[in-house]
Amino acid sequence: MRLFSCVCILTVAGSCISGMSSNSGSKPDTTAEVATLFLTGNELGMLKPCGCSGGQLGGLDRRPAILNAVQPSKRLVLDTGSFVEDDSEQSRIKLQIILEAFDHLKYDVVNLTDRDVEMVRDIGLQESGQMSFKLISTRRTRDVNVPAVFSKELGLKAAKITVNIAAFDPNVTPFNQIPGLFAVRREMKTVNALILNHYDGAVIEAISQIPVVDLVVCPDDSDIPRVISKPKKHPLVISVGKYGKYVGRLRIKAAKGRDKLEFAYDSVPMEETLPQETTLVELYKVYQDFVKEAGLLEKQPRYPLSNGLKYTGSKSCSICHGYEYEKWSTKGHAHAYKTLVDNGSQYDPECIRCHVVGFNYESGFVSEKETGHLKNVGCENCHGPGSKHISSLGAEPTTEPVLNCADCHTPEHSGGFLDHEKEYLRKIVHWREQKDAGNVK
Amino acid sequence: MSLWELKLVGKLSVFQFGDEIMKRVSFISMVLITCCGLFFVAGCQEQAKMPDTSQGKLTETPVLTNSDNAQNSAKPAKTTNSSSQTINSKLASAKKGPRITFKNEVHDFGELKPITKNKCEFTFTNTGDAELKIKNVRSTCGCTVAQLSKKNYAPGESGTIKVVYTSTARAASINKVIYVTSNDKTRPRVGLTLKGKTVLPVRHTPTSMKLLLNEKNAKCPNITLTCVDNQPFAIKSFTATAGCMSAVFDPNVKQTKFVIEPKVDLTKLERALSGNITIGLTHPKCRSVSIHYSVMPRFNLNPSSLLVQNVEPGQTTNRIVWVVNNYKEDFEIESLTSKAGYIKVLSKEKLGTRYKLELQITPPAPEPNEKLRVFKDSLVIKIKGGKELTVYCRGFYSTKPKT
């Protein structure tokens, strides 16, 4: 009886203790207690990965899977700018698509770098009245006059938080005016962030002397977001990566009974396994349509070929090199153009250059209608323009320009090529070995 | 009862009483020990889950990398995954674990000759207290090959990544990154940078050109070719995009310096406003040089295209477009035509050598089955003399629900 009583008491005591430890936070209630600052930037014209090989990261159409995991009242979505790499006509089209995507993704605020301001002006976009997100910038022009600061209140159970985002340029604003950029609410906790358009160690060191700044976001050479500041050093200095391969995520926790906020920064890779959002998939098709309408292939600047050299097409090689032509016809290179047609990218100069002959050169591919004989990765890609070789009946060898395999099979577009060059080469064998009868050499 | 019996009873009573006490003490001790044990276990769990905030307001966690997420699962990254990453990193930092420390992370090749293989090495040491495993060494370009002899390094052991970079045929700045992925949780991915510059043995000035349509010979400068390795060479060819330039040269003359005077065909140049000049050479290490040129176009549109967003069918938007002659030449607009009919020209005002056009854009009713509602139009501006300019207009309809 006594033993039984002992066991009962011990069991009850143990259960009470375990229950207390469970309730004290073995599974934190993250949805109620955590606000999230999502950071993207440096898209540099990458709307989505080309899809030429697997394992690629990125894509505007995959961002909703991450952003929509947090309700709008508990998140702030920010892009730090640098949407495109240059001011070409194709970049202007990309900018229009990116801004429309941000509107659909319900971004809160978008920073404009100096180049972005010029580009935005060049597409006739007035202030952000037409879009759901706000624009900030350190640069003001007559046509694009936006503020430098944005604030949003995020409501958590434990506390209300004001997140202040300020675009900062030390050439425009003195350091001692930084505290004045941020709204202070006595009844609220604040998170103050500065966006820099350039990485400068001396500027960051000067900012670190200003206690009110919690976070500094600046560009970096790496395409992967990273924490640039040393561990436990204030403020937190981070980069957001490049090409939209990752979404940066700063989680802000207001713990009950604690005066200070806690931050944790990580990044989420935009992997192929993330679901694609239908509207944004359609938006990319709109981009392809705009590119086609703009006739960019015909407008491509071309290098001249010397001494009257011209591209003639792979079929013209088959007269003397029948065996090689037949073998080539069965390989992947002979169908490279179709892979673009299948996904609607055959009018995109960035894609077409590695799927046709001589795109960057005069007498090279212009369009399927005009230069259909130069479709696909043909003989002249690797062996050089054939006009002189043909007109001399083979007496003159082919010459430059020639492409190397790695010119198109880059890690970005052909992730499996590096370290497997021999396997790739075996896939395109279309020649006889030198010692074999019939070898053309 | 005798005294002895009383004493015996008393002793027995004491024994009985003591026995009772001992049992109670044992019981209480067991309860206390059990409680202490349960509190201890609960306390350990609690400590493992809370991030360390003792150092102040901020904590950082290592950035999740592609390889880390691949390890965790193939599913989309969720908050719980990141939380567990926080736990693991905390525990890892307490034990230190493997640490990859490079002697240097940037190598500057300086000036390189074209199409040459250039080698360098990056030495690292495992400065941690657990085995360092290199998962991957990958470059971002096919021109850079990085090799590592083995993948596992004991604490204190060093390794070397051997790199071979093949320089380009053209003059260019080098900025390549090699990524090293390992099981060092504080630096799961390290970027090693290669810097330098490919310099051709034959230098040319200018390096690029900006040409003007209203100047004699398009204000094209002379091109100077200078050989820096004192190897005499001859000029084989001179070609330009669309044949817009030519030059006189003697292919039999070999020397270490040439000055070429290009002759520009302005008519052809106006058709190829951006292009390249390629000069073929007989130098064994420099077969050609290329010089990019661009031409200020005769007309400029500001803005060059129009974007309208969040519009409703039938809701008009007004925009101003300026047509400017960059050479301050007088011109006339012959006609303005909206291809799809959604753009109406409200006014056309001539101000010196530019025109101000006020446009009204009226989005049509979208197609009923369209998934993404978009409309487009283009305004063709015909200039007297034959030149045509196009302003593309692209619009996106509002997706907000109507109230």
Interface residues (C-beta under 8 A of the other chain):
Chain A: R2 C6 I9 L10 A13 G14 I17 S18 M20 S21 S24 G25 S26 P28 T30 V34 L57 A65 I66 A69 E89 R92 I93 Q96 L99 E100 D103 H104 R121 D122 I123 G124 L125 Q130 M131 S132 D214 D221 S222 I224 P225 R226 V227 S229 P231 K232 H234 P235 L236 R249 R251 A255 R258 K260 L261 E262 F263 A264 Y265 D266 S267 V268 P269 E271 T273 L274 T278 T279 E282 L283 K285 V286 F290 E293 A294 P301 R302 Y303 P304 L305 S306 N307 E362 E400 N404 C405 A406 D407 H409 T410 P411 E412 F417 L418
Chain B: K23 F27 M30 V31 T34 C35 L38 F39 A42 G43 Q45 E46 K49 M50 P51 T53 Q55 G56 K57 L58 T59 E60 T61 P62 V63 L64 T65 N66 N69 A74 K75 P76 A77 K78 T79 T80 S82 S83 Q85 T86 R138 S139 T140 C141 G142 C143 V145 N175 V177 T186 R189 G191 T193 K236 S237 T239 A240 T241 A242 G243 A272 S274 G275 N276 I277 T278 G280 R287 S288 S290 N302 P303 S304 S305 L306 L307 V308 Q309 N310 R319 V321 K371 L372 V374 K376 S378 Y392 R394 F396 T399
